[in-house]
Amino acid sequence: GQNIDQPTEMTATEGAIVQINCTYQTSGFNGLFWYQQHAGEAPTFLSYNVLDGLEEKGRFSSFLSRSKGYSYLLLKELQMKDSASYLCAPINQAGTALIFGKGTTLSVSS
Amino acid sequence: DVKVTQSSRYLVKRTGEKVFLECVQDMDHENMFWYRQDPGLGLRLIYFSYDVKMKEKGDIPEGYSVSREKKERFSLILESASTNQTSMYLCASSTRDSNQPQHFGDGTRLSIL
């Protein structure tokens, strides 16, 4: 089976740090993506993890623990433009498609 | 930059109509995908294709079919549109390498009246 769990909504203030958690249960594991989606727009790629540990990309970092079925996206120095939905998406067992979580809507206020 | 183009941004059709949603990518990607996105349900995979004339069912294929006659084009067909198919439809493409991200089009907001 496959199940992805992430918080529905989060709020934070400009300049802060926020961590968006994702737990997943999939039949196999081939890697995990994070996407950002602004309202009314297409999802855009943020990060990819296949090995345990932290991947850093500027203000955004993503962490993976395969043994725990757990990932998080860390956003530093939050800006208003970071208000968006963040989608956690493990690759399916066959390695052919992504399984998307329902997304976490982040609201950044001044 | 990868460009995934969906033919319409907004579309209004009537119940029972046959509806075609078109998607074209310009990066010679092998894989193409159709999703629908609904509030509270997230992105759900309808169909995908990993080569010309090949197709695989996703999680919610019922009521839909697809066509991939050329590598760059992937069409989603609603054989007989129903109101519960009102949704945002997103097309995506990727290389065959599962480590590479999918690239999405801007979406088609389809309303079935």
Interface residues (C-beta under 8 A of the other chain):
Chain A: N30 G31 F33 Y35 E41 A42 P43 T44 F45 Y48 V50 L87 I91 G95 T96 A97 L98 I99 F100 G101 K102 G103
Chain B: V4 N31 F33 Y35 G40 L41 G42 L43 R44 L45 F48 Y50 E56 G58 L90 S98 N99 P101 Q102 H103 F104 G105 D106 G107
